[in-house]
Amino acid sequence: MTSALILIDVQAGLGDPWFGERNNPAMEENGLRLLATWRKRGWPRVIVQHASTTPGSPLRPGQPGHALKPGYEPLPGEKLIVKSKNSAFIGTDLEAWLKTNDLGHITVGGITTEHCVSTTVRMAANLGLTVDLVGDACHATAKRRADGAGDIDAETVHQTELAILDGEFARVVTTDDVIRNSPAA
């Protein structure tokens, strides 16, 4: 079964201190390995770019942080989804594009695990898609506890979110597993 690769919000601005401490410094490299595999095989690829409407956000169009990180710019034939909400399905044609191309399975990576990745994965599962979430091709950011009694480090946020999504909304996998188990072109 062919799976569409969806890489979410791998943008320059998400390295900005405005977003706080992050985990998984190998995220970008793993995402590029996935993208290279999909490109080599000629499989469907979707690059998602967040166009923030939040004042002061580095991800606002026109800001340097809105740009996709090097290597993540879509090539001819690759689908670019520009969104302004957490989910790549809200206000975009992603669902229709997947249906038109008879794609019921997606493989997802990107930034951040706890926001746009999680929201997109949850909606995809609710729409009836089968989802592989590549945990080491995502990263999370630290969060302030709701009760104000300290912070939750980025790795804990990341692992907690993966644990919540695994088995309920997605199958959490690794980059190596996906590449190793991909049929040759």
Disulfide bonds with the S-S distance in Angstrom:
none
